[in-house]
Amino acid sequence: MDSLTARGHIRPGVIGSDPDRLSHLSIHYILFAEVTVEYFRGLPQVTVPLPSRKERCRFTLRPISNTVGDFLEMLRHEDRGIDRVTVNTVGGIRIASSNTIESLMEDNFQLVVNDNEYFVETPKQERISKEELERLSDVRNLVNQLYEALNIEEHQLNKERLLNKQLEELNLELKPLEEKRNELDLLSNRRTNVLTWVGLGLMSVQFGILARLTWWEYSWDIMEPITYFVTYGTSMAAYSYYVLTKQEYILPDVKDRQHLIIFHKRARKVGLDLQRYNELKDNVSKIEADLRRLRDPLHIHLPPQHHESYNTEPKSALQRAQEQLRTFINKAKSPSSSS
């Protein structure tokens, strides 16, 4: 714990010319008028003599959050007999109350309490250099990499096990809903196909009626305006579809829309909760995506596992002898290298 002591100085003309009084006050001043600044666990502790109680009081300051004004307010609150307290530089310039304690501790200063002036010498703080910061950063990164290498495999296995468990629970809840959904989808698809063929049949009937009236009952001159209005009526029907559904009249889109309408109607009848079904499907897709990302060799942090490649071709006697000789040499080198 670094500690420095600052002695007080009495202004001339305050004590007077009485020698006995001067001797008494000087001894009293040396005993009590001391200001110490020390750092404890990174926080500056300032010990100041209180003029009223004739005792020393220690103030613990926070370098960043506390200001000079906070320090002066602490002094006034601790001793109501303090009428005037300021902090000045060594040259006598007053330090503003908004300055932080960190900036105050960077240089020596003067503390004025009533009529007493104290010269405070702050301890020098050891600042970490840029090279030391980089070295600490490298050590921290190395420790993190070591921790990751030792624990990432277990973490990923636990994570994969947890995701698989969640996936199984979701699939169990989703299975009956999926069966109902497949049945309704099959029925809706069948109903939509029936309506599609019904539409084709109605168009064929319309074509037959117009053909009968054109070539058998009447002539083309009479039926031409009728066919024009029939065509224009069909265009109006297509435009009405767009006005009501806000979708263009495209046959695949019309079929899909009709399929969804029939599907939702039948789902409400059988009591299928489509909102819950969609939530389960979304959760399953998210978990499957997490599993794929967890098993992706580009994202996984496990060390590469070297698998022995088994050669289906039988080795010759020369190759086996070479391998045995290489193994014997490696074993012979290992004791000498360890010694």
DOKE-62089 format. One record per residue (C-alpha): residue number from 1; residue in three letters; z, x, y. Coordinates in Angstrom, 3 decimals. Example, Ala and Ser with C-alpha at 12.3 -4.5 7.8 and 13.67 -1.06 7.14 Angstrom:
BEGIN
+-----+---------+----------+----------+----------+
! num ! residuo !       pz !       px !       py !
+-----+---------+----------+----------+----------+
!   1 !     ALA !    7.800 !   12.300 !   -4.500 !
!   2 !     SER !    7.140 !   13.670 !   -1.060 !
+-----+---------+----------+----------+----------+
This chain:
BEGIN
+-----+---------+----------+----------+----------+
! num ! residuo !       pz !       px !       py !
+-----+---------+----------+----------+----------+
!   1 !     MET !    0.000 !    0.000 !    0.000 !
!   2 !     ASP !   -1.177 !    1.590 !    3.245 !
!   3 !     SER !    1.317 !    1.375 !    6.090 !
!   4 !     LEU !    1.437 !    2.720 !    9.640 !
!   5 !     THR !    4.169 !    2.295 !   12.270 !
!   6 !     ALA !    3.635 !    1.611 !   15.946 !
!   7 !     ARG !    6.383 !    2.426 !   18.417 !
!   8 !     GLY !    6.963 !    0.369 !   21.555 !
!   9 !     HIS !    6.676 !    1.582 !   25.130 !
!  10 !     ILE !    8.732 !    0.159 !   28.007 !
!  11 !     ARG !    7.030 !   -0.416 !   31.295 !
!  12 !     PRO !    8.425 !    1.688 !   34.207 !
!  13 !     GLY !   10.559 !   -0.203 !   36.689 !
!  14 !     VAL !   11.796 !   -2.802 !   34.237 !
!  15 !     ILE !   15.023 !   -1.120 !   33.070 !
!  16 !     GLY !   16.309 !    0.169 !   36.362 !
!  17 !     SER !   18.076 !    3.374 !   37.316 !
!  18 !     ASP !   21.415 !    2.904 !   35.492 !
!  19 !     PRO !   21.728 !    5.880 !   33.028 !
!  20 !     ASP !   24.151 !    4.107 !   30.681 !
!  21 !     ARG !   21.986 !    1.050 !   30.502 !
!  22 !     LEU !   18.892 !    3.231 !   29.975 !
!  23 !     SER !   20.590 !    5.105 !   27.118 !
!  24 !     HIS !   21.752 !    1.888 !   25.458 !
!  25 !     LEU !   18.380 !    0.188 !   25.743 !
!  26 !     SER !   16.509 !    3.274 !   24.523 !
!  27 !     ILE !   18.566 !    3.481 !   21.340 !
!  28 !     HIS !   18.237 !   -0.243 !   20.792 !
!  29 !     TYR !   14.505 !   -0.027 !   21.410 !
!  30 !     ILE !   13.954 !    2.729 !   18.874 !
!  31 !     LEU !   15.818 !    0.794 !   16.209 !
!  32 !     PHE !   14.128 !   -2.561 !   16.646 !
!  33 !     ALA !   10.932 !   -2.098 !   18.632 !
!  34 !     GLU !    8.592 !   -1.160 !   15.787 !
!  35 !     VAL !    5.301 !   -2.812 !   14.827 !
!  36 !     THR !    3.894 !   -2.040 !   11.410 !
!  37 !     VAL !    0.526 !   -3.007 !   10.002 !
!  38 !     GLU !    0.028 !   -2.795 !    6.265 !
!  39 !     TYR !   -2.442 !   -4.237 !    3.792 !
!  40 !     PHE !   -1.153 !   -6.118 !    0.780 !
!  41 !     ARG !   -3.719 !   -7.490 !   -1.688 !
!  42 !     GLY !   -6.423 !   -7.219 !    0.924 !
!  43 !     LEU !   -4.545 !   -9.174 !    3.629 !
!  44 !     PRO !   -3.095 !   -7.484 !    6.734 !
!  45 !     GLN !    0.631 !   -7.957 !    7.251 !
!  46 !     VAL !    1.890 !   -7.364 !   10.799 !
!  47 !     THR !    5.619 !   -6.839 !   11.326 !
!  48 !     VAL !    6.687 !   -7.576 !   14.924 !
!  49 !     PRO !   10.187 !   -7.396 !   16.479 !
!  50 !     LEU !   11.258 !  -10.740 !   17.947 !
!  51 !     PRO !   12.849 !  -10.356 !   21.403 !
!  52 !     SER !   15.297 !  -13.261 !   21.161 !
!  53 !     ARG !   16.678 !  -12.760 !   17.661 !
!  54 !     LYS !   16.554 !   -8.955 !   17.730 !
!  55 !     GLU !   15.034 !   -8.968 !   14.260 !
!  56 !     ARG !   11.682 !   -8.115 !   12.738 !
!  57 !     CYS !    9.350 !  -10.739 !   11.359 !
!  58 !     ARG !    6.335 !  -10.241 !    9.111 !
!  59 !     PHE !    3.131 !  -12.238 !    9.626 !
!  60 !     THR !    0.450 !  -12.409 !    6.944 !
!  61 !     LEU !   -3.000 !  -12.923 !    8.441 !
!  62 !     ARG !   -6.329 !  -13.838 !    6.952 !
!  63 !     PRO !   -9.032 !  -11.527 !    8.319 !
!  64 !     ILE !  -11.871 !  -14.045 !    8.400 !
!  65 !     SER !  -10.310 !  -17.463 !    8.928 !
!  66 !     ASN !   -7.531 !  -16.463 !   11.358 !
!  67 !     THR !   -8.159 !  -15.466 !   14.967 !
!  68 !     VAL !   -6.192 !  -13.606 !   17.608 !
!  69 !     GLY !   -5.168 !  -16.961 !   19.072 !
!  70 !     ASP !   -3.714 !  -17.997 !   15.708 !
!  71 !     PHE !   -1.676 !  -14.787 !   15.597 !
!  72 !     LEU !   -0.310 !  -15.344 !   19.110 !
!  73 !     GLU !    0.523 !  -18.966 !   18.263 !
!  74 !     MET !    2.432 !  -17.765 !   15.189 !
!  75 !     LEU !    4.483 !  -15.461 !   17.398 !
!  76 !     ARG !    5.326 !  -18.235 !   19.897 !
!  77 !     HIS !    6.212 !  -20.654 !   17.111 !
!  78 !     GLU !    8.509 !  -18.139 !   15.416 !
!  79 !     ASP !   10.367 !  -17.154 !   18.603 !
!  80 !     ARG !   10.682 !  -19.750 !   21.363 !
!  81 !     GLY !   11.945 !  -17.057 !   23.702 !
!  82 !     ILE !    8.505 !  -15.469 !   24.009 !
!  83 !     ASP !    7.089 !  -16.414 !   27.399 !
!  84 !     ARG !    4.089 !  -14.133 !   27.497 !
!  85 !     VAL !    2.199 !  -12.530 !   24.613 !
!  86 !     THR !   -1.244 !  -10.961 !   24.760 !
!  87 !     VAL !   -3.358 !   -8.538 !   22.790 !
!  88 !     ASN !   -5.168 !   -5.797 !   24.700 !
!  89 !     THR !   -7.335 !   -2.895 !   23.810 !
!  90 !     VAL !   -6.106 !    0.672 !   24.139 !
!  91 !     GLY !   -7.766 !    0.793 !   27.564 !
!  92 !     GLY !   -5.865 !   -2.305 !   28.735 !
!  93 !     ILE !   -8.678 !   -4.849 !   28.404 !
!  94 !     ARG !   -7.475 !   -8.198 !   27.105 !
!  95 !     ILE !   -8.884 !   -9.318 !   23.765 !
!  96 !     ALA !  -10.056 !  -12.933 !   23.637 !
!  97 !     SER !   -8.194 !  -15.418 !   21.467 !
!  98 !     SER !  -11.415 !  -16.372 !   19.671 !
!  99 !     ASN !  -11.839 !  -12.910 !   18.133 !
! 100 !     THR !  -11.192 !  -12.735 !   14.422 !
! 101 !     ILE !   -8.429 !  -10.700 !   12.846 !
! 102 !     GLU !  -11.072 !   -8.697 !   11.012 !
! 103 !     SER !  -12.541 !   -7.445 !   14.285 !
! 104 !     LEU !   -9.042 !   -6.824 !   15.665 !
! 105 !     MET !   -8.119 !   -4.570 !   12.737 !
! 106 !     GLU !  -11.163 !   -2.391 !   13.217 !
! 107 !     ASP !   -9.523 !   -0.428 !   16.065 !
! 108 !     ASN !   -6.095 !    0.281 !   17.533 !
! 109 !     PHE !   -4.745 !   -2.231 !   20.057 !
! 110 !     GLN !   -1.780 !   -3.038 !   22.283 !
! 111 !     LEU !    0.550 !   -5.966 !   21.693 !
! 112 !     VAL !    2.361 !   -7.222 !   24.809 !
! 113 !     VAL !    5.423 !   -9.412 !   24.147 !
! 114 !     ASN !    7.140 !  -10.504 !   27.374 !
! 115 !     ASP !    7.778 !   -7.182 !   29.175 !
! 116 !     ASN !    7.390 !   -4.925 !   26.130 !
! 117 !     GLU !    4.181 !   -3.149 !   25.202 !
! 118 !     TYR !    3.563 !   -1.959 !   21.656 !
! 119 !     PHE !    0.865 !    0.462 !   20.696 !
! 120 !     VAL !   -0.390 !   -0.646 !   17.279 !
! 121 !     GLU !   -2.274 !    1.799 !   15.130 !
! 122 !     THR !   -4.196 !   -0.046 !   12.414 !
! 123 !     PRO !   -4.688 !    1.592 !    9.019 !
! 124 !     LYS !   -8.163 !    2.677 !    8.195 !
! 125 !     GLN !   -9.900 !    0.457 !    5.675 !
! 126 !     GLU !  -11.938 !    2.017 !    2.938 !
! 127 !     ARG !  -15.370 !    0.444 !    3.010 !
! 128 !     ILE !  -17.561 !    0.493 !   -0.043 !
! 129 !     SER !  -20.805 !    2.379 !    0.484 !
! 130 !     LYS !  -24.213 !    1.030 !   -0.398 !
! 131 !     GLU !  -24.496 !    3.361 !   -3.390 !
! 132 !     GLU !  -21.160 !    2.159 !   -4.764 !
! 133 !     LEU !  -22.219 !   -1.461 !   -4.282 !
! 134 !     GLU !  -25.431 !   -0.810 !   -6.180 !
! 135 !     ARG !  -23.475 !    0.962 !   -8.924 !
! 136 !     LEU !  -21.064 !   -1.968 !   -9.187 !
! 137 !     SER !  -24.000 !   -4.357 !   -9.311 !
! 138 !     ASP !  -25.577 !   -2.352 !  -12.129 !
! 139 !     VAL !  -22.299 !   -2.346 !  -14.052 !
! 140 !     ARG !  -21.919 !   -6.097 !  -13.539 !
! 141 !     ASN !  -25.457 !   -6.725 !  -14.762 !
! 142 !     LEU !  -24.864 !   -4.484 !  -17.765 !
! 143 !     VAL !  -21.677 !   -6.362 !  -18.657 !
! 144 !     ASN !  -23.504 !   -9.686 !  -18.315 !
! 145 !     GLN !  -26.318 !   -8.470 !  -20.546 !
! 146 !     LEU !  -23.831 !   -7.208 !  -23.115 !
! 147 !     TYR !  -21.963 !  -10.512 !  -23.086 !
! 148 !     GLU !  -25.236 !  -12.389 !  -23.399 !
! 149 !     ALA !  -26.377 !  -10.227 !  -26.294 !
! 150 !     LEU !  -23.079 !  -10.749 !  -28.123 !
! 151 !     ASN !  -22.698 !  -14.477 !  -27.514 !
! 152 !     ILE !  -26.158 !  -15.937 !  -26.890 !
! 153 !     GLU !  -26.963 !  -16.400 !  -30.574 !
! 154 !     GLU !  -23.791 !  -18.384 !  -31.235 !
! 155 !     HIS !  -24.284 !  -20.366 !  -28.049 !
! 156 !     GLN !  -27.843 !  -21.270 !  -28.904 !
! 157 !     LEU !  -26.906 !  -22.245 !  -32.439 !
! 158 !     ASN !  -24.118 !  -24.487 !  -31.153 !
! 159 !     LYS !  -26.464 !  -25.970 !  -28.588 !
! 160 !     GLU !  -29.138 !  -26.625 !  -31.193 !
! 161 !     ARG !  -26.572 !  -28.200 !  -33.517 !
! 162 !     LEU !  -25.340 !  -30.449 !  -30.724 !
! 163 !     LEU !  -28.862 !  -31.521 !  -29.771 !
! 164 !     ASN !  -29.727 !  -32.280 !  -33.385 !
! 165 !     LYS !  -26.591 !  -34.394 !  -33.707 !
! 166 !     GLN !  -27.478 !  -36.354 !  -30.573 !
! 167 !     LEU !  -31.035 !  -36.763 !  -31.811 !
! 168 !     GLU !  -29.831 !  -38.177 !  -35.120 !
! 169 !     GLU !  -27.577 !  -40.690 !  -33.378 !
! 170 !     LEU !  -30.396 !  -41.813 !  -31.102 !
! 171 !     ASN !  -32.810 !  -42.141 !  -34.010 !
! 172 !     LEU !  -30.310 !  -44.272 !  -35.938 !
! 173 !     GLU !  -29.963 !  -46.616 !  -32.978 !
! 174 !     LEU !  -33.684 !  -46.554 !  -32.307 !
! 175 !     LYS !  -34.832 !  -47.276 !  -35.880 !
! 176 !     PRO !  -34.250 !  -51.076 !  -35.938 !
! 177 !     LEU !  -35.673 !  -51.432 !  -32.434 !
! 178 !     GLU !  -38.700 !  -49.396 !  -33.461 !
! 179 !     GLU !  -39.314 !  -51.658 !  -36.459 !
! 180 !     LYS !  -39.179 !  -54.790 !  -34.302 !
! 181 !     ARG !  -41.398 !  -53.148 !  -31.736 !
! 182 !     ASN !  -44.031 !  -52.264 !  -34.366 !
! 183 !     GLU !  -44.053 !  -55.847 !  -35.673 !
! 184 !     LEU !  -44.429 !  -57.287 !  -32.169 !
! 185 !     ASP !  -47.119 !  -54.752 !  -31.322 !
! 186 !     LEU !  -49.087 !  -55.725 !  -34.421 !
! 187 !     LEU !  -48.827 !  -59.442 !  -33.617 !
! 188 !     SER !  -49.726 !  -58.910 !  -29.966 !
! 189 !     ASN !  -52.715 !  -56.791 !  -30.896 !
! 190 !     ARG !  -53.894 !  -59.474 !  -33.297 !
! 191 !     ARG !  -53.483 !  -62.186 !  -30.656 !
! 192 !     THR !  -55.348 !  -60.120 !  -28.089 !
! 193 !     ASN !  -58.248 !  -59.552 !  -30.482 !
! 194 !     VAL !  -58.395 !  -63.303 !  -31.133 !
! 195 !     LEU !  -58.601 !  -64.004 !  -27.392 !
! 196 !     THR !  -61.316 !  -61.353 !  -27.069 !
! 197 !     TRP !  -63.434 !  -63.035 !  -29.736 !
! 198 !     VAL !  -62.740 !  -66.433 !  -28.180 !
! 199 !     GLY !  -64.086 !  -65.125 !  -24.872 !
! 200 !     LEU !  -67.214 !  -63.842 !  -26.601 !
! 201 !     GLY !  -67.653 !  -67.226 !  -28.292 !
! 202 !     LEU !  -67.371 !  -69.094 !  -24.980 !
! 203 !     MET !  -69.956 !  -66.792 !  -23.405 !
! 204 !     SER !  -72.284 !  -67.474 !  -26.370 !
! 205 !     VAL !  -71.806 !  -71.232 !  -25.928 !
! 206 !     GLN !  -72.599 !  -70.895 !  -22.228 !
! 207 !     PHE !  -75.730 !  -68.916 !  -23.045 !
! 208 !     GLY !  -76.846 !  -71.544 !  -25.596 !
! 209 !     ILE !  -76.315 !  -74.449 !  -23.182 !
! 210 !     LEU !  -78.263 !  -72.734 !  -20.398 !
! 211 !     ALA !  -81.049 !  -71.799 !  -22.803 !
! 212 !     ARG !  -81.250 !  -75.382 !  -24.114 !
! 213 !     LEU !  -81.436 !  -76.809 !  -20.632 !
! 214 !     THR !  -83.994 !  -74.258 !  -19.471 !
! 215 !     TRP !  -86.538 !  -74.391 !  -22.312 !
! 216 !     TRP !  -85.976 !  -77.786 !  -23.886 !
! 217 !     GLU !  -84.459 !  -80.283 !  -21.512 !
! 218 !     TYR !  -85.570 !  -79.026 !  -18.103 !
! 219 !     SER !  -87.791 !  -76.339 !  -16.644 !
! 220 !     TRP !  -86.914 !  -72.955 !  -15.153 !
! 221 !     ASP !  -87.510 !  -74.253 !  -11.637 !
! 222 !     ILE !  -84.723 !  -76.744 !  -12.052 !
! 223 !     MET !  -82.267 !  -74.407 !  -13.856 !
! 224 !     GLU !  -82.748 !  -71.380 !  -11.620 !
! 225 !     PRO !  -80.334 !  -72.620 !   -8.862 !
! 226 !     ILE !  -77.840 !  -73.663 !  -11.558 !
! 227 !     THR !  -77.839 !  -70.214 !  -13.174 !
! 228 !     TYR !  -77.439 !  -68.673 !   -9.715 !
! 229 !     PHE !  -74.311 !  -70.724 !   -9.053 !
! 230 !     VAL !  -73.003 !  -69.944 !  -12.537 !
! 231 !     THR !  -73.422 !  -66.200 !  -11.847 !
! 232 !     TYR !  -71.805 !  -66.517 !   -8.434 !
! 233 !     GLY !  -68.917 !  -68.495 !   -9.967 !
! 234 !     THR !  -68.377 !  -65.702 !  -12.492 !
! 235 !     SER !  -68.176 !  -63.180 !   -9.610 !
! 236 !     MET !  -65.650 !  -65.393 !   -7.836 !
! 237 !     ALA !  -63.559 !  -65.561 !  -11.013 !
! 238 !     ALA !  -63.556 !  -61.754 !  -11.256 !
! 239 !     TYR !  -62.523 !  -61.471 !   -7.595 !
! 240 !     SER !  -59.777 !  -64.044 !   -8.139 !
! 241 !     TYR !  -58.467 !  -61.868 !  -10.991 !
! 242 !     TYR !  -58.202 !  -58.945 !   -8.569 !
! 243 !     VAL !  -56.436 !  -61.081 !   -5.948 !
! 244 !     LEU !  -53.848 !  -62.319 !   -8.446 !
! 245 !     THR !  -53.220 !  -59.110 !  -10.432 !
! 246 !     LYS !  -54.125 !  -56.415 !   -7.852 !
! 247 !     GLN !  -56.215 !  -54.727 !  -10.549 !
! 248 !     GLU !  -59.941 !  -54.341 !  -10.912 !
! 249 !     TYR !  -61.599 !  -56.514 !  -13.506 !
! 250 !     ILE !  -62.265 !  -53.847 !  -16.142 !
! 251 !     LEU !  -62.388 !  -55.076 !  -19.711 !
! 252 !     PRO !  -60.127 !  -52.389 !  -21.321 !
! 253 !     ASP !  -57.523 !  -52.910 !  -18.557 !
! 254 !     VAL !  -57.755 !  -56.679 !  -18.981 !
! 255 !     LYS !  -57.171 !  -56.333 !  -22.715 !
! 256 !     ASP !  -54.155 !  -54.022 !  -22.214 !
! 257 !     ARG !  -52.638 !  -56.382 !  -19.661 !
! 258 !     GLN !  -53.023 !  -59.359 !  -21.948 !
! 259 !     HIS !  -51.503 !  -57.325 !  -24.774 !
! 260 !     LEU !  -48.429 !  -56.495 !  -22.661 !
! 261 !     ILE !  -48.007 !  -60.112 !  -21.558 !
! 262 !     ILE !  -48.016 !  -61.348 !  -25.151 !
! 263 !     PHE !  -45.751 !  -58.495 !  -26.266 !
! 264 !     HIS !  -43.067 !  -59.208 !  -23.629 !
! 265 !     LYS !  -43.134 !  -62.941 !  -24.316 !
! 266 !     ARG !  -42.583 !  -62.410 !  -28.036 !
! 267 !     ALA !  -39.905 !  -59.733 !  -27.328 !
! 268 !     ARG !  -37.883 !  -62.221 !  -25.295 !
! 269 !     LYS !  -38.169 !  -64.764 !  -28.097 !
! 270 !     VAL !  -36.926 !  -62.420 !  -30.843 !
! 271 !     GLY !  -34.268 !  -60.814 !  -28.609 !
! 272 !     LEU !  -35.680 !  -57.294 !  -28.407 !
! 273 !     ASP !  -34.040 !  -55.317 !  -25.560 !
! 274 !     LEU !  -37.017 !  -53.413 !  -24.178 !
! 275 !     GLN !  -34.963 !  -51.716 !  -21.447 !
! 276 !     ARG !  -32.601 !  -50.215 !  -24.006 !
! 277 !     TYR !  -35.571 !  -49.253 !  -26.154 !
! 278 !     ASN !  -37.207 !  -47.396 !  -23.260 !
! 279 !     GLU !  -33.944 !  -45.595 !  -22.449 !
! 280 !     LEU !  -33.598 !  -44.432 !  -26.045 !
! 281 !     LYS !  -37.197 !  -43.239 !  -26.145 !
! 282 !     ASP !  -36.707 !  -41.291 !  -22.906 !
! 283 !     ASN !  -33.530 !  -39.659 !  -24.230 !
! 284 !     VAL !  -35.246 !  -38.732 !  -27.487 !
! 285 !     SER !  -38.171 !  -37.164 !  -25.643 !
! 286 !     LYS !  -35.785 !  -35.163 !  -23.433 !
! 287 !     ILE !  -33.810 !  -33.851 !  -26.403 !
! 288 !     GLU !  -36.986 !  -32.942 !  -28.255 !
! 289 !     ALA !  -38.220 !  -31.080 !  -25.177 !
! 290 !     ASP !  -34.886 !  -29.206 !  -24.994 !
! 291 !     LEU !  -35.169 !  -28.271 !  -28.647 !
! 292 !     ARG !  -38.714 !  -27.008 !  -28.183 !
! 293 !     ARG !  -37.627 !  -24.945 !  -25.190 !
! 294 !     LEU !  -34.617 !  -23.637 !  -27.114 !
! 295 !     ARG !  -36.778 !  -22.568 !  -30.038 !
! 296 !     ASP !  -39.542 !  -21.145 !  -27.891 !
! 297 !     PRO !  -39.752 !  -17.371 !  -28.517 !
! 298 !     LEU !  -40.703 !  -16.821 !  -24.873 !
! 299 !     HIS !  -37.434 !  -18.370 !  -23.622 !
! 300 !     ILE !  -35.042 !  -17.445 !  -26.393 !
! 301 !     HIS !  -32.829 !  -14.405 !  -25.701 !
! 302 !     LEU !  -32.168 !  -13.394 !  -29.274 !
! 303 !     PRO !  -33.154 !   -9.878 !  -30.308 !
! 304 !     PRO !  -36.373 !   -9.716 !  -32.290 !
! 305 !     GLN !  -35.789 !  -10.089 !  -35.986 !
! 306 !     HIS !  -37.765 !   -7.652 !  -38.069 !
! 307 !     HIS !  -38.888 !   -9.181 !  -41.327 !
! 308 !     GLU !  -40.086 !   -7.010 !  -44.114 !
! 309 !     SER !  -43.692 !   -7.572 !  -44.974 !
! 310 !     TYR !  -44.200 !   -7.882 !  -48.677 !
! 311 !     ASN !  -47.427 !   -6.438 !  -49.898 !
! 312 !     THR !  -48.932 !   -8.341 !  -52.762 !
! 313 !     GLU !  -50.843 !   -5.269 !  -53.926 !
! 314 !     PRO !  -48.895 !   -3.042 !  -56.334 !
! 315 !     LYS !  -47.980 !    0.402 !  -55.003 !
! 316 !     SER !  -49.312 !    3.441 !  -56.670 !
! 317 !     ALA !  -47.089 !    6.134 !  -58.166 !
! 318 !     LEU !  -47.963 !    8.491 !  -55.287 !
! 319 !     GLN !  -46.859 !    5.965 !  -52.678 !
! 320 !     ARG !  -43.580 !    5.323 !  -54.480 !
! 321 !     ALA !  -42.918 !    9.063 !  -54.682 !
! 322 !     GLN !  -43.615 !    9.469 !  -50.960 !
! 323 !     GLU !  -41.185 !    6.674 !  -50.099 !
! 324 !     GLN !  -38.470 !    8.155 !  -52.309 !
! 325 !     LEU !  -38.980 !   11.584 !  -50.751 !
! 326 !     ARG !  -38.790 !   10.101 !  -47.227 !
! 327 !     THR !  -35.577 !    8.266 !  -48.107 !
! 328 !     PHE !  -34.037 !   11.447 !  -49.520 !
! 329 !     ILE !  -34.893 !   13.406 !  -46.366 !
! 330 !     ASN !  -33.352 !   10.738 !  -44.128 !
! 331 !     LYS !  -30.155 !   10.736 !  -46.170 !
! 332 !     ALA !  -29.994 !   14.518 !  -45.995 !
! 333 !     LYS !  -30.398 !   14.455 !  -42.200 !
! 334 !     SER !  -27.745 !   11.791 !  -41.561 !
! 335 !     PRO !  -24.651 !   13.907 !  -42.572 !
! 336 !     SER !  -25.823 !   16.909 !  -40.554 !
! 337 !     SER !  -26.453 !   14.790 !  -37.459 !
! 338 !     SER !  -23.049 !   13.080 !  -37.752 !
! 339 !     SER !  -21.251 !   16.425 !  -38.092 !
+-----+---------+----------+----------+----------+
